[in-house]
């Protein structure tokens, strides 16, 4: 499973319009629901917000990965966005966030969900990768950057 295959231009937003943690999550779920034409957008949002209540998904280094599993989706789906300004996300390093990956998986798909979380985390801990993503101005540049780095570090 490759991140560049989970993303498409219609699920990437630069910049995200929201400037508060929960508003960003709502905005990203809305992007996902419009792009994938989900019938139960409230179910997706509720699942992500419930997961966020358990523990913040601000992983540090200016990155957050809000995620959840829910029967409201049939396949693993993702959204990526970069905020216009740094946002407090209650991150483990107490630093604000600029890059956000939202990941939602079907309730019964623990394996793919964990693999995607792991891949995102490993890539986003690389400073050079974050710097390259920060320069992206649109979805095509984001996907190309992710694909190049995945090909380098996770060849098929």
ChimeraX attribute file (.defattr): number of C-alpha atoms within 10 A of each C-alpha:
attribute: neighborCount
match mode: 1-to-1
recipient: residues
	/A:1	10
	/A:2	17
	/A:3	17
	/A:4	17
	/A:5	12
	/A:6	16
	/A:7	19
	/A:8	17
	/A:9	15
	/A:10	15
	/A:11	23
	/A:12	23
	/A:13	21
	/A:14	17
	/A:15	15
	/A:16	20
	/A:17	16
	/A:18	17
	/A:19	15
	/A:20	13
	/A:21	19
	/A:22	14
	/A:23	13
	/A:24	21
	/A:25	22
	/A:26	19
	/A:27	18
	/A:28	28
	/A:29	24
	/A:30	20
	/A:31	18
	/A:32	24
	/A:33	19
	/A:34	14
	/A:35	14
	/A:36	13
	/A:37	11
	/A:38	16
	/A:39	12
	/A:40	13
	/A:41	18
	/A:42	15
	/A:43	15
	/A:44	26
	/A:45	23
	/A:46	16
	/A:47	18
	/A:48	23
	/A:49	18
	/A:50	13
	/A:51	16
	/A:52	19
	/A:53	9
	/A:54	8
	/A:55	12
	/A:56	17
	/A:57	21
	/A:58	25
	/A:59	21
	/A:60	20
	/A:61	20
	/A:62	22
	/A:63	24
	/A:64	25
	/A:65	24
	/A:66	25
	/A:67	25
	/A:68	21
	/A:69	20
	/A:70	19
	/A:71	15
	/A:72	19
	/A:73	20
	/A:74	14
	/A:75	15
	/A:76	16
	/A:77	21
	/A:78	24
	/A:79	25
	/A:80	25
	/A:81	23
	/A:82	22
	/A:83	20
	/A:84	14
	/A:85	14
	/A:86	15
	/A:87	19
	/A:88	16
	/A:89	23
	/A:90	18
	/A:91	20
	/A:92	15
	/A:93	11
	/A:94	14
	/A:95	18
	/A:96	20
	/A:97	23
	/A:98	23
	/A:99	25
	/A:100	23
	/A:101	22
	/A:102	23
	/A:103	24
	/A:104	27
	/A:105	25
	/A:106	18
	/A:107	16
	/A:108	12
	/A:109	14
	/A:110	11
	/A:111	10
	/A:112	15
	/A:113	21
	/A:114	12
	/A:115	13
	/A:116	21
	/A:117	18
	/A:118	12
	/A:119	15
	/A:120	18
	/A:121	17
	/A:122	11
	/A:123	16
	/A:124	23
	/A:125	15
	/A:126	11
	/A:127	11
	/A:128	12
	/A:129	15
	/A:130	18
	/A:131	11
	/A:132	14
	/A:133	20
	/A:134	15
	/A:135	11
	/A:136	16
	/A:137	13
	/A:138	15
	/A:139	19
	/A:140	15
	/A:141	15
	/A:142	24
	/A:143	21
	/A:144	14
	/A:145	19
	/A:146	22
	/A:147	16
	/A:148	14
	/A:149	16
	/A:150	17
	/A:151	12
	/A:152	10
	/A:153	10
	/A:154	11
	/A:155	9
	/A:156	8
